[in-house]
Amino acid sequence: MGLNKAEYKRLGDYIREVDVRNRDLEVTKLMGINIGKYFMPSVANVIGTDLSNYKIVGKGQFACNLMHVGRDEKIPIALLDTNERIIVSPAYWVFEVSGTTQLLPAYLMLWFRRNEFDRNAWFYTDSDVRGGMSKEALMDMTLPIPIIEQQQKIVSEFEAITHRIRLNEQIIVKLEETAQAHYRKMFVDGIDKENLPDGWRMGTLGEVAEINTDKISAKDNFVEIRYLDSSSVTQNVFDEYQIINVLQDEIPSRAKRKIKRNDIVYSTVRPNLKHYGIIKDTVENIIVSTAFAVVRSCCSPISNELLYLILTDEKNTEYLQGIAEMSKATYPSITPEDISALKIVIPIESVSISNMNQSIKYCFDFMYYKHQENKKLKELQSLLLAKMGQ
């Protein structure tokens, strides 16, 4: 895949502008471009707006927003790969590859996805506060253009990885749905809180869980910690830990709570934002922000996975958000005591409960495995994009 510098070519020699307006209002699907370089439904209020001047984008064509490149340090640019035409803002620049026998649109889009491309584009921006970029400047940028067979090979490798990532995402969704189905069948559907099964009772979450029991102390001789803030997790999807060397780095003042594998972390700020998850990593020295409540089951019929489903049940989330909105804090917040006081159904040990716990544990463990696999696959994609410039 290696390419030498002599093979870099001017982009403008391979692309041309497309300016087709929506004069007949035949296209109604208005799209924007997100920072991930994909088309997305526009959030602009277009009520009463004349869409006849908006630009039409067809399959195999690109659209980009060159107005905020310096500010955002990225060029929002996307390739339309579906047959359904869309419209974009008149301020966007639309273009296409002028000769697909020399340059594949999919290969060019991979080049646009490289971090190095965005860093290089920054140097082409103007002195405006937003750091705009002209279409002429974009066309003057260069890229390596190997033979078409090599381009197709690179595209096929990237798309194969992308397909695997999407397949894993579909599997994760199915696993989430399966875990929820097990929980709802046992604890929601058909449950009459006034006539519970024999031995079952109403109680509070605090009766079956420990909350914020492990805190950093002077006895902890950490050299390196893995730190997680509440913004780094949403609906059981975790970002990378911040690795902190205790001897060299400044430790965030909120980094005070230790967690173990299978602990639940639940943000006490704005519960409706769903900054919560269950830790499945086996690494040690994980410390979380005090913006998290760390919850751990201490009742054998209720596994941590089941406790997570109970705590994140939609009705319970709405209830805790209601408490948060009545708080006097700067941001709507709850306390560990609010979580502890949450009313829940408490079952007794039984074969059916044990089987359900095993089933949902399998779902959560497999979801974790698929998330980890996707992280590695995305690293592989990044490596593939980096090698395009070598």
Salt bridges, closest charged atoms under 4 A:
ASP13 OD1 - ARG10 NH1 3.06
GLU17 OE1 - LYS135 NZ 2.89
ASP19 OD1 - ARG21 NE 2.57
GLU26 OE1 - ARG85 NH2 2.93
ASP72 OD1 - ARG71 NE 3.08
GLU84 OE1 - LYS29 NZ 3.31
GLU96 OE2 - ARG16 NE 2.88
GLU116 OE1 - ARG114 NH2 3.69
GLU116 OE2 - ARG119 NH2 3.57
ASP118 OD1 - LYS37 NZ 2.91
ASP118 OD2 - LYS74 NZ 3.59
ASP128 OD2 - ARG130 NE 3.60
ASP140 OD1 - ARG10 NE 2.89
GLU177 OE1 - LYS174 NZ 3.99
ASP189 OD1 - ARG184 NH2 3.95
GLU207 OE1 - ARG201 NH1 2.90
GLU210 OE1 - ARG296 NH1 3.60
ASP214 OD2 - ARG296 NH2 3.13
ASP220 OD1 - LYS258 NZ 3.20
GLU240 OE2 - LYS375 NZ 3.75
ASP263 OD1 - ARG296 NE 2.77
GLU305 OE2 - LYS280 NZ 2.52
ASP365 OD1 - LYS280 NZ 2.79
ASP365 OD2 - LYS361 NZ 2.68
GLU373 OE2 - ARG164 NH2 2.77
GLU373 OE1 - LYS370 NZ 3.40
GLU379 OE1 - LYS376 NZ 3.99
